[in-house]
Amino acid sequence: MATELTEISRLDQLRALMISAGVTRLVFKQLASNDNSKNQIYLGGNYSTLQILPFSDVTADLSRTNSKRDRFKAKVCLSWLDANGALHEAPNTQLILYPKYPEVRLSGFLKGAVIRPSRHLSSRDEGRVLFLGITRDDKIIGHVIGDENPLSREITKFFMEGEEGVLVDLPLNEELSDTRAELLERLNDVYNLGWIDSIKLDRNGQPHPYTALNGGGYTLEAQLGVIPNGTNEPDFLGWEIKQHKSPRLDNPLRGGALTLMTPEPTGGHYRDQGAVSFVRTFGYPDMRGRVDRLNFGGVHRYQQEQTRTGLTLMLDGFDAETGKIIDINGGIVLRTSDGREAAIWYYSTLIEKWTRKHTKAAYIPSHSRKSPRPQYRFGHVIGLGERSSISNFLSAMAQTAIYYDPGIKLENASTAKPQIKKRSQFRIAAKNIPSLYAEFELIDLTSI
């Protein structure tokens, strides 16, 4: 039998208990009358909530009666916090994503929870407030209070000061940490260093000389204390760090292409038959004449057949005019002229990969030189992009700003034990970077 959760009644107590539970960011929402266990809790008319709340395992869920109710579901690790600091798991909590509206809702937060805030989340009372704390290990700590709770009056000023949107930041300390200011300060320090030897941090954070041509990113990350890793998380204080070669250090929108992400296909021939079979089927002999080697490369743009591979990149289930996903089982597809699906990246997997890592990003131009040794210097004008979503990404692809540019090779291709090197990458020209974000700003570090 379920037991009612005890309420926290003071702001200092809420902060202390959240911090003790490992929370690093705290947000809240003033609940509307229809925010309850029956109707779910509305979290926004776009996917901006996905940039705040951690989630995993996105799956497609088709409606039997109404295609507008087709949706994605994502797992959420939520526990309810009581006034004594104890945590009570809500094992069936999930985010519901309706792409055709678009809309995000929180669901299942009472089901299966032994101790839970049933009184407030089963009602339609005005003045209820939901608090959600996000921990370093991607868990969510929740708490709910009613209008009669003194805590609701303590947070009144934050309703007015909060940014537009459903979820409002509630500082864990008296002042909210300004990660943007800290990022700019650190990048300014890097700029003032001038030429920097090319280095890469090892997994213990120790620097080592690095001579390969792709050392710019590693060198910049080393100055920020970022250890290279393959996780799907932002690099520095919630910001993804993107450096790229540019002819000018005062304009990050000049220069060549940047790699945005490198996800492996999740469907089609590539997934079903394997990468080796994929290259043997759709690849071509090495253009430089290297013996017994097959390649799969070349720029693949939306609705344009690629000459070497014979494949066309399509966006199945995406309406380019409205910028909405209209088929939750769709994805980015490489298709043959006779309709075979060579590779698919399903939207259900791309939502998490893109949203988690690219919600906020910094773009830094760089120069390089080989003599007297490999070195880099970084620009004083950088670009900051905020509030990106999977719709931004797909719309940019539909406008051919983003393209698929793989570098897959199969050596010893005719033997029983060929060697495969996989690299599927989506890229964008520097000038098109602003199209990925709702907000994009160029900042001169020397003027801050």
Phi and psi in degrees as a GROMACS rama.xvg file:
@    title "Ramachandran Plot"
@    xaxis  label "Phi"
@    yaxis  label "Psi"
@TYPE xy
-75.284  147.559  ALA-2
-117.046  144.488  THR-3
-72.8664  139.427  GLU-4
-73.616  137.443  LEU-5
-79.3657  142.427  THR-6
-92.1245  148.426  GLU-7
-89.8986  137.729  ILE-8
-117.418  -1.21937  SER-9
-133.016  146.862  ARG-10
-65.8573  -42.3951  LEU-11
-63.1222  -34.739  ASP-12
-68.3713  -43.288  GLN-13
-59.44  -47.3938  LEU-14
-60.9937  -46.7182  ARG-15
-61.9589  -43.9545  ALA-16
-69.8605  -36.1291  LEU-17
-65.0774  -44.8246  MET-18
-62.465  -41.5077  ILE-19
-62.1026  -28.6382  SER-20
-83.3911  0.984299  ALA-21
93.3577  12.8318  GLY-22
-73.528  134.302  VAL-23
-112.501  -14.7256  THR-24
-145.15  135.991  ARG-25
-125.32  128.413  LEU-26
-128.944  163.519  VAL-27
-145.307  163.686  PHE-28
-139.097  133.747  LYS-29
-80.5301  116.222  GLN-30
-75.6101  137.92  LEU-31
-83.4353  169.646  ALA-32
-61.0436  -32.5737  SER-33
-93.3685  9.06291  ASN-34
-85.9412  94.3366  ASP-35
-156.008  -179.659  ASN-36
-66.6527  -24.2956  SER-37
-77.7479  -44.8649  LYS-38
-97.9155  -2.68023  ASN-39
73.7321  169.988  GLN-40
-106.378  120.793  ILE-41
-73.1714  128.604  TYR-42
-119.833  6.43957  LEU-43
144.967  152.647  GLY-44
-91.3909  17.3781  GLY-45
-153.371  -168.467  ASN-46
-96.7484  17.3462  TYR-47
-63.0653  -29.1252  SER-48
-59.9908  -31.7772  THR-49
-66.5269  -16.512  LEU-50
-85.4679  -5.49368  GLN-51
-110.728  -49.5305  ILE-52
-93.0445  128.536  LEU-53
-71.6421  142.832  PRO-54
-151.044  171.173  PHE-55
-156.098  170.837  SER-56
51.7536  61.8986  ASP-57
-73.2822  130.683  VAL-58
-131.261  154.949  THR-59
-89.6511  140.878  ALA-60
-135.078  108.091  ASP-61
-85.1969  136.875  LEU-62
-80.5475  141.461  SER-63
-80.8981  -18.3052  ARG-64
-120.381  -24.398  THR-65
-146.859  114.103  ASN-66
-63.3436  -24.0249  SER-67
-66.7896  -18.02  LYS-68
-93.7187  2.30438  ARG-69
-58.0394  140.993  ASP-70
-154.522  164.383  ARG-71
-102.873  146.209  PHE-72
-118.09  142.426  LYS-73
-135.182  136.297  ALA-74
-71.7296  143.228  LYS-75
-131.998  134.483  VAL-76
-96.0919  91.6828  CYS-77
-112.247  137.403  LEU-78
-130.254  144.94  SER-79
-90.5593  135.537  TRP-80
-98.0788  127.809  LEU-81
-100.491  176.446  ASP-82
-67.7646  -14.1289  ALA-83
-95.2665  1.14401  ASN-84
89.6554  0.0963953  GLY-85
-77.7312  149.467  ALA-86
-109.84  138.868  LEU-87
-129.312  115.306  HIS-88
-64.5532  137.46  GLU-89
-112.585  84.4104  ALA-90
-70.0471  -14.4438  PRO-91
-107.528  15.758  ASN-92
-70.1183  140.111  THR-93
-153.067  157.879  GLN-94
-93.3458  138.39  LEU-95
-112.038  123.223  ILE-96
-112.853  116.471  LEU-97
-101.175  100.951  TYR-98
-70.5855  -23.2985  PRO-99
-81.0697  -10.8918  LYS-100
-88.0807  -49.2698  TYR-101
-80.435  167.841  PRO-102
-163.057  145.521  GLU-103
-124.626  133.718  VAL-104
-133.745  155.243  ARG-105
-103.054  132.879  LEU-106
-138.924  161.031  SER-107
70.6934  17.4937  GLY-108
-77.583  -13.3888  PHE-109
-103.433  -29.6008  LEU-110
-61.9097  125.265  LYS-111
83.2437  -5.57458  GLY-112
-86.3438  123.294  ALA-113
-73.1636  -42.0683  VAL-114
-116.554  123.055  ILE-115
-155.725  160.576  ARG-116
-86.137  62.2247  PRO-117
-64.3664  -39.1314  SER-118
-58.0524  -42.2544  ARG-119
-85.874  -34.8866  HIS-120
-90.6033  -0.805741  LEU-121
-102.848  -2.11374  SER-122
-106.719  175.832  SER-123
-116.523  20.9783  ARG-124
-63.7998  141.846  ASP-125
-76.6328  155.761  GLU-126
86.4102  -0.106085  GLY-127
-72.2787  148.882  ARG-128
-131.243  132.096  VAL-129
-105.163  125.851  LEU-130
-106.325  138.261  PHE-131
-132.732  118.434  LEU-132
-104.694  137.235  GLY-133
-107.661  128.29  ILE-134
-97.1315  168.247  THR-135
-63.6076  -30.1965  ARG-136
-97.2818  29.1454  ASP-137
63.7372  37.3677  ASP-138
-108.228  160.337  LYS-139
-119.672  130.704  ILE-140
-109.681  119.501  ILE-141
-110.385  153.579  GLY-142
-153.838  146.817  HIS-143
-132.44  138.193  VAL-144
-128.295  161.287  ILE-145
-98.7902  174.306  GLY-146
-63.9293  -27.9129  ASP-147
-79.2993  -9.93452  GLU-148
-73.1187  132.115  ASN-149
-57.5463  -27.6102  PRO-150
-61.0148  -31.4843  LEU-151
-63.7226  -29.4787  SER-152
-79.4753  -29.9528  ARG-153
-66.3231  -28.4784  GLU-154
-98.3006  9.36388  ILE-155
-55.23  -41.3162  THR-156
-64.4156  -26.497  LYS-157
-76.1856  -21.7842  PHE-158
-62.9256  -37.3365  PHE-159
-80.4121  -33.0538  MET-160
-88.1845  -15.1588  GLU-161
-67.6899  152.303  GLY-162
-70.1493  163.575  GLU-163
-61.57  142.705  GLU-164
133.778  172.335  GLY-165
-76.6098  -45.6841  VAL-166
-93.3595  130.223  LEU-167
-113.206  135.401  VAL-168
-70.4892  135.615  ASP-169
-118.362  111.301  LEU-170
-56.4955  134.624  PRO-171
-73.9724  -25.1344  LEU-172
-116.167  -176.376  ASN-173
-66.0736  -26.8779  GLU-174
-121.287  134.913  GLU-175
-73.1948  130.178  LEU-176
-60.0977  130.397  SER-177
-100.594  89.2654  ASP-178
-67.4084  -29.8116  THR-179
-62.26  -47.9474  ARG-180
-62.8236  -40.972  ALA-181
-66.1488  -40.4247  GLU-182
-60.219  -47.4166  LEU-183
-63.2719  -38.8431  LEU-184
-63.1815  -43.4267  GLU-185
-67.9078  -39.5609  ARG-186
-67.2984  -33.1323  LEU-187
-65.6971  -39.3396  ASN-188
-61.4858  -40.9518  ASP-189
-64.968  -43.5128  VAL-190
-58.109  -42.3139  TYR-191
-69.986  -13.9452  ASN-192
-72.8265  -20.0009  LEU-193
71.2573  -138.059  GLY-194
-70.5634  131.939  TRP-195
-124.923  134.17  ILE-196
-60.1324  139.984  ASP-197
-68.1145  121.213  SER-198
-139.778  166.132  ILE-199
-142.814  135.198  LYS-200
-79.2965  139.616  LEU-201
-83.4509  -177.429  ASP-202
-68.3145  -13.4275  ARG-203
-96.3233  3.84249  ASN-204
83.8377  13.9525  GLY-205
-93.9882  134.109  GLN-206
-79.869  145.139  PRO-207
-139.349  145.095  HIS-208
-56.4257  143.452  PRO-209
-135.234  121.509  TYR-210
-108.023  -8.4292  THR-211
-66.8993  161.422  ALA-212
-69.8  -17.747  LEU-213
-95.8336  33.406  ASN-214
-80.254  -10.8685  GLY-215
-60.1721  -47.8272  GLY-216
-64.587  -43.5558  GLY-217
-64.1235  -38.789  TYR-218
-66.2591  -43.789  THR-219
-65.2444  -44.7672  LEU-220
-59.5842  -37.4007  GLU-221
-62.307  -38.2816  ALA-222
-67.7827  -25.0072  GLN-223
-93.7182  -1.67758  LEU-224
77.1003  22.5765  GLY-225
-93.1679  118.683  VAL-226
-83.407  127.397  ILE-227
-56.8795  136.319  PRO-228
-155.169  166.076  ASN-229
-103.718  19.5644  GLY-230
-77.3919  160.804  THR-231
-93.9063  52.3976  ASN-232
-128.832  153.272  GLU-233
-61.038  160.008  PRO-234
-80.117  -46.6372  ASP-235
-140.305  112.57  PHE-236
51.88  38.3805  LEU-237
85.4735  2.13079  GLY-238
-108.029  133.638  TRP-239
-80.8145  131.512  GLU-240
-102.676  121.562  ILE-241
-126.124  109.181  LYS-242
-104.268  151.998  GLN-243
-155.307  152.151  HIS-244
-67.3769  130.62  LYS-245
-141.985  146.122  SER-246
-69.1855  -16.9989  PRO-247
-132.208  133.366  ARG-248
-83.3135  -1.96613  LEU-249
-107.221  14.9348  ASP-250
-155.303  99.4221  ASN-251
-71.2768  -6.56828  PRO-252
-93.5522  10.4885  LEU-253
-108.522  155.684  ARG-254
112.258  -168.964  GLY-255
-82.8525  -158.144  GLY-256
-86.1388  154.664  ALA-257
-117.624  144.155  LEU-258
-85.3939  124.299  THR-259
-88.5235  -45.4042  LEU-260
-162.794  161.648  MET-261
-129.764  58.1268  THR-262
-78.3304  142.259  PRO-263
-75.7471  147.077  GLU-264
-58.7606  147.377  PRO-265
-113.242  9.50753  THR-266
-163.872  -179.605  GLY-267
80.5613  -170.567  GLY-268
-56.26  -40.7854  HIS-269
-55.8943  -46.0676  TYR-270
-78.5414  -40.4121  ARG-271
-75.6096  -40.8309  ASP-272
-105.006  -10.9242  GLN-273
97.6927  159.997  GLY-274
-66.7313  -34.9871  ALA-275
-63.7849  -48.3789  VAL-276
-62.6621  -37.2353  SER-277
-59.8787  -46.974  PHE-278
-68.8854  -39.1092  VAL-279
-64.9208  -30.8709  ARG-280
-84.1747  -42.5307  THR-281
-115.672  -4.4162  PHE-282
-83.3308  -171.684  GLY-283
-149.126  157.22  TYR-284
-59.7188  147.287  PRO-285
-54.1877  131.267  ASP-286
-70.5722  -18.6103  MET-287
-95.8976  6.7381  ARG-288
79.909  14.5512  GLY-289
-67.3156  129.318  ARG-290
-69.0861  139.646  VAL-291
56.0877  40.2408  ASP-292
-130.144  133.265  ARG-293
-113.907  142.469  LEU-294
-119.057  154.378  ASN-295
-133.163  105.959  PHE-296
-151.584  -163.926  GLY-297
95.9154  149.253  GLY-298
-73.33  126.546  VAL-299
-114.118  115.048  HIS-300
-110.329  158.954  ARG-301
-54.3837  125.814  TYR-302
62.4269  20.5825  GLN-303
-121.836  120.699  GLN-304
-68.1405  131.387  GLU-305
-83.348  128.321  GLN-306
-60.6384  -46.9898  THR-307
-73.5144  -41.4293  ARG-308
-92.2105  -20.6462  THR-309
73.6151  12.6371  GLY-310
-104.552  151.021  LEU-311
-120.165  132.156  THR-312
-83.2628  127.174  LEU-313
-128.825  159.56  MET-314
-116.44  84.0625  LEU-315
-69.9336  129.065  ASP-316
78.0579  19.7598  GLY-317
-123.321  127.987  PHE-318
-91.6812  105.884  ASP-319
-65.7254  -27.0736  ALA-320
-73.2801  -41.6162  GLU-321
-93.6293  -15.2239  THR-322
71.6338  28.6237  GLY-323
-122.099  147.742  LYS-324
-78.442  122.777  ILE-325
-108.833  -8.05492  ILE-326
-136.271  110.291  ASP-327
-70.207  -12.5524  ILE-328
-93.1115  6.38249  ASN-329
-81.6329  -176.251  GLY-330
179.077  178.816  GLY-331
-76.4442  127.54  ILE-332
-128.236  136.21  VAL-333
-99.56  118.031  LEU-334
-124.618  143.411  ARG-335
-78.655  168.238  THR-336
-65.5211  -23.6696  SER-337
-98.2064  14.673  ASP-338
94.2766  3.17993  GLY-339
-76.0425  143.536  ARG-340
-95.7173  106.196  GLU-341
-76.2458  -38.8054  ALA-342
-155.286  145.431  ALA-343
-135.278  138.146  ILE-344
-115.557  101.479  TRP-345
-68.1469  142.578  TYR-346
-58.9365  -32.7782  TYR-347
-60.3894  -31.992  SER-348
-88.8003  -32.0585  THR-349
-69.2838  -31.6235  LEU-350
-55.6774  -48.9814  ILE-351
-69.0774  -44.405  GLU-352
-62.1008  -42.2217  LYS-353
-76.8846  -48.2296  TRP-354
-65.5293  -43.9562  THR-355
-64.219  -36.8641  ARG-356
-98.6716  -22.8949  LYS-357
-119.24  16.8116  HIS-358
-60.9257  -36.0746  THR-359
-135.253  132.808  LYS-360
-144.528  147.383  ALA-361
-114.627  132.062  ALA-362
-113.905  121.031  TYR-363
-123.868  120.911  ILE-364
-75.3946  154.108  PRO-365
-143.626  157.068  SER-366
-117.983  155.957  HIS-367
-135.389  158.083  SER-368
-148.837  151.649  ARG-369
-97.6577  -19.2933  LYS-370
-122.614  137.687  SER-371
-76.6842  -11.6693  PRO-372
-160.504  165.349  ARG-373
-58.9831  122.384  PRO-374
-141.99  159.758  GLN-375
-136.252  151.966  TYR-376
-134.126  152.639  ARG-377
-121.477  151.884  PHE-378
-72.9841  161.224  GLY-379
-98.2799  -9.87675  HIS-380
-111.943  121.045  VAL-381
-123.538  161.923  ILE-382
-110.538  134.272  GLY-383
-115.866  121.984  LEU-384
-112.339  136.048  GLY-385
-135.131  153.063  GLU-386
63.8944  66.76  ARG-387
-102.787  157.126  SER-388
-143.098  170.742  SER-389
-61.5759  -28.8576  ILE-390
-65.5257  -39.9736  SER-391
-59.2054  -45.4765  ASN-392
-61.9893  -48.709  PHE-393
-69.6787  -36.0054  LEU-394
-64.3926  -40.6651  SER-395
-64.214  -34.922  ALA-396
-69.3265  -40.0997  MET-397
-64.3431  -25.7028  ALA-398
-92.0248  8.98354  GLN-399
63.6531  16.6966  THR-400
-75.1664  -36.414  ALA-401
-102.893  140.712  ILE-402
-141.765  160.383  TYR-403
-92.4463  125.445  TYR-404
-136.749  76.3607  ASP-405
-75.6925  160.351  PRO-406
-135.104  67.879  GLY-407
-103.333  133.45  ILE-408
-135.007  148.595  LYS-409
-125.729  107.982  LEU-410
-96.1634  154.828  GLU-411
52.3903  45.858  ASN-412
-62.9492  -29.7754  ALA-413
-87.1798  -4.50478  SER-414
-89.7333  172.814  THR-415
-75.96  -17.3371  ALA-416
-128.629  69.8079  LYS-417
-71.7366  155.636  PRO-418
-104.619  122.939  GLN-419
-106.116  134.56  ILE-420
-116.603  118.095  LYS-421
-97.6886  134.528  LYS-422
-158.644  96.0354  ARG-423
-98.5326  122.219  SER-424
-138.241  140.501  GLN-425
-105.379  129.743  PHE-426
-128.138  164.566  ARG-427
-147.149  143.511  ILE-428
-71.5309  144.977  ALA-429
-55.2471  -37.9424  ALA-430
-64.489  -20.7315  LYS-431
-96.0141  2.21147  ASN-432
-55.1115  -43.7283  ILE-433
-56.952  -24.6737  PRO-434
-66.2381  -13.472  SER-435
-83.3471  -11.3971  LEU-436
-129.231  148.559  TYR-437
-71.2094  -29.7403  ALA-438
-132.346  128.562  GLU-439
-140.284  134.037  PHE-440
-139.707  136.702  GLU-441
-91.952  131.591  LEU-442
-127.838  128.791  ILE-443
-89.3236  111.349  ASP-444
-63.5924  -25.9936  LEU-445
-75.2163  -9.68746  THR-446
-106.665  3.23336  SER-447
